[in-house]
């Protein structure tokens, strides 16, 4: 039987797609590309934004004309129009996808949001980096976010299971990215990172997005003095105290500043996320956010226009939403600011040696074709030839988006 899988959204979804792929292959299923003829099409959806939901639903409508569709992932709990036309499978069914294929049925019950997370993977497709899920769920309930409603309450993967999974994967992958819904809530994240650093072998570990509430100087010191990549992604969401309160974010601007500045002092690059167009964001609040970001030594930023989501506390906020054209312009202005900061960060590494992992991705530029590599600082580095493992190169030139690396002779 031929099965195809399409994945939308975050690293967590990509990890869970790998879990499904391994189940399928171990049970004799033939996995094909999403555009090929298949008996079943599995869509691992995302619901963080309305755009993500829309894209996954459009694909489902197109594919159901060609074969049976299993619609899983976070948006499976929200999509009602496809009910009866596709098999809606809540997140727990990713752990038993073969049974879903055999029975041709699943559900999106509340129980499917709460499931054991101690299953592991042994490979990660044809990538140079592997993701490891250490945690699931979120208890924070930021007012704009639907994820706690879809992923359930926080629970951790057993520490020993995580260590053993990383030991196996690190033999084949020079970078292991630890991920989850809210990894900062892991019961002993610092202890886990220390134990990962003690694993034998030539690899590095990267901490994926972590909320400011869980980052302190001790964690930053651990990152700076271990095999952890010298980069943290710490979402800000707004530089306005008023909006942070409306968003239900549990930190103050000054605390975020202290964290970023200490990271900078310790040689750790910091990326962030920002939302524009949230309830109550006037010109004054936007300027406050812009000025705050401008002052910080940030290396990268994702800018999101606020997307209304059902079942979120924000839907009850009785304040005006900025108009579409205003939001798009604010989005553009912040992206331009982050573009400058990225260019400055890359330039700061010019002439220095960096540790990179080369990905099997060819990038075409006006200078020719290159392989894309990722540095410890999460800078994109273009190199002329592919090398396996953790390798070092010198950044001999830079552009606004890339560093150009040269191998030692």
Secondary structure in CASP SS format (residue, H / E / C, confidence):
PFRMAT SS
TARGET T0000
AUTHOR 0000-0000-0000
METHOD secondary structure of the structure
MODEL  1
X C 1.00
X E 1.00
X E 1.00
X E 1.00
X E 1.00
X E 1.00
X E 1.00
X C 1.00
X C 1.00
X C 1.00
X H 1.00
X H 1.00
X H 1.00
X H 1.00
X H 1.00
X H 1.00
X H 1.00
X H 1.00
X H 1.00
X H 1.00
X H 1.00
X H 1.00
X H 1.00
X H 1.00
X H 1.00
X H 1.00
X C 1.00
X C 1.00
X C 1.00
X E 1.00
X E 1.00
X E 1.00
X C 1.00
X C 1.00
X C 1.00
X C 1.00
X C 1.00
X C 1.00
X C 1.00
X E 1.00
X E 1.00
X E 1.00
X E 1.00
X E 1.00
X E 1.00
X C 1.00
X C 1.00
X C 1.00
X C 1.00
X H 1.00
X H 1.00
X H 1.00
X H 1.00
X H 1.00
X H 1.00
X H 1.00
X H 1.00
X H 1.00
X H 1.00
X H 1.00
X H 1.00
X H 1.00
X H 1.00
X C 1.00
X C 1.00
X C 1.00
X C 1.00
X E 1.00
X E 1.00
X E 1.00
X E 1.00
X E 1.00
X E 1.00
X H 1.00
X H 1.00
X H 1.00
X H 1.00
X C 1.00
X C 1.00
X C 1.00
X C 1.00
X C 1.00
X E 1.00
X C 1.00
X C 1.00
X E 1.00
X E 1.00
X E 1.00
X C 1.00
X C 1.00
X H 1.00
X H 1.00
X H 1.00
X H 1.00
X H 1.00
X H 1.00
X H 1.00
X H 1.00
X H 1.00
X H 1.00
X H 1.00
X H 1.00
X H 1.00
X C 1.00
X C 1.00
X C 1.00
X C 1.00
X C 1.00
X C 1.00
X H 1.00
X H 1.00
X H 1.00
X H 1.00
X C 1.00
X C 1.00
X C 1.00
X C 1.00
X C 1.00
X C 1.00
X C 1.00
X C 1.00
X C 1.00
X C 1.00
X C 1.00
X C 1.00
X C 1.00
X C 1.00
X C 1.00
X E 1.00
X E 1.00
X E 1.00
X E 1.00
X E 1.00
X E 1.00
X E 1.00
X E 1.00
X C 1.00
X C 1.00
X C 1.00
X C 1.00
X C 1.00
X C 1.00
X C 1.00
X C 1.00
X C 1.00
X C 1.00
X H 1.00
X H 1.00
X H 1.00
X H 1.00
X H 1.00
X C 1.00
X C 1.00
X C 1.00
X E 1.00
X E 1.00
X C 1.00
X C 1.00
X H 1.00
X H 1.00
X H 1.00
X H 1.00
X H 1.00
X H 1.00
X H 1.00
X H 1.00
X H 1.00
X H 1.00
X H 1.00
X C 1.00
X C 1.00
X C 1.00
X C 1.00
X C 1.00
X E 1.00
X E 1.00
X E 1.00
X E 1.00
X E 1.00
X E 1.00
X C 1.00
X C 1.00
X H 1.00
X H 1.00
X H 1.00
X C 1.00
X C 1.00
X C 1.00
X H 1.00
X H 1.00
X H 1.00
X H 1.00
X H 1.00
X H 1.00
X H 1.00
X H 1.00
X H 1.00
X C 1.00
X C 1.00
X C 1.00
X C 1.00
X C 1.00
X C 1.00
X E 1.00
X E 1.00
X E 1.00
X E 1.00
X C 1.00
X C 1.00
X C 1.00
X C 1.00
X H 1.00
X H 1.00
X H 1.00
X C 1.00
X C 1.00
X H 1.00
X H 1.00
X H 1.00
X H 1.00
X H 1.00
X H 1.00
X H 1.00
X H 1.00
X C 1.00
X C 1.00
X C 1.00
X E 1.00
X C 1.00
X C 1.00
X E 1.00
X E 1.00
X E 1.00
X C 1.00
X C 1.00
X C 1.00
X E 1.00
X C 1.00
X C 1.00
X C 1.00
X H 1.00
X H 1.00
X H 1.00
X H 1.00
X H 1.00
X H 1.00
X C 1.00
X C 1.00
X C 1.00
X C 1.00
X C 1.00
X C 1.00
X H 1.00
X H 1.00
X H 1.00
X H 1.00
X H 1.00
X H 1.00
X H 1.00
X H 1.00
X H 1.00
X H 1.00
X H 1.00
X H 1.00
X H 1.00
X C 1.00
X C 1.00
X C 1.00
X E 1.00
X E 1.00
X E 1.00
X E 1.00
X E 1.00
X E 1.00
X E 1.00
X E 1.00
X C 1.00
X C 1.00
X C 1.00
X C 1.00
X C 1.00
X C 1.00
X H 1.00
X H 1.00
X H 1.00
X H 1.00
X H 1.00
X H 1.00
X H 1.00
X H 1.00
X H 1.00
X H 1.00
X H 1.00
X H 1.00
X H 1.00
X C 1.00
X C 1.00
X C 1.00
X C 1.00
X E 1.00
X E 1.00
X E 1.00
X E 1.00
X E 1.00
X E 1.00
X C 1.00
X C 1.00
X C 1.00
X C 1.00
X C 1.00
X C 1.00
X C 1.00
X H 1.00
X H 1.00
X H 1.00
X H 1.00
X C 1.00
X C 1.00
X C 1.00
X C 1.00
X C 1.00
X C 1.00
X C 1.00
X H 1.00
X H 1.00
X H 1.00
X H 1.00
X H 1.00
X H 1.00
X H 1.00
X H 1.00
X H 1.00
X H 1.00
X H 1.00
X H 1.00
X H 1.00
X H 1.00
X H 1.00
X H 1.00
X H 1.00
X H 1.00
X H 1.00
X H 1.00
X H 1.00
X H 1.00
X H 1.00
X H 1.00
X C 1.00
X C 1.00
X C 1.00
X C 1.00
X C 1.00
X E 1.00
X E 1.00
X E 1.00
X E 1.00
X E 1.00
X E 1.00
X E 1.00
X E 1.00
X E 1.00
X E 1.00
X E 1.00
X E 1.00
X E 1.00
X C 1.00
X C 1.00
X E 1.00
X E 1.00
X E 1.00
X E 1.00
X E 1.00
X E 1.00
X E 1.00
X E 1.00
X C 1.00
X C 1.00
X C 1.00
X C 1.00
X E 1.00
X E 1.00
X E 1.00
X E 1.00
X C 1.00
X C 1.00
X C 1.00
X C 1.00
X C 1.00
X C 1.00
X E 1.00
X E 1.00
X E 1.00
X E 1.00
X E 1.00
X E 1.00
X E 1.00
X E 1.00
X E 1.00
X C 1.00
X C 1.00
X C 1.00
X C 1.00
X E 1.00
X E 1.00
X E 1.00
X E 1.00
X C 1.00
X C 1.00
X C 1.00
END
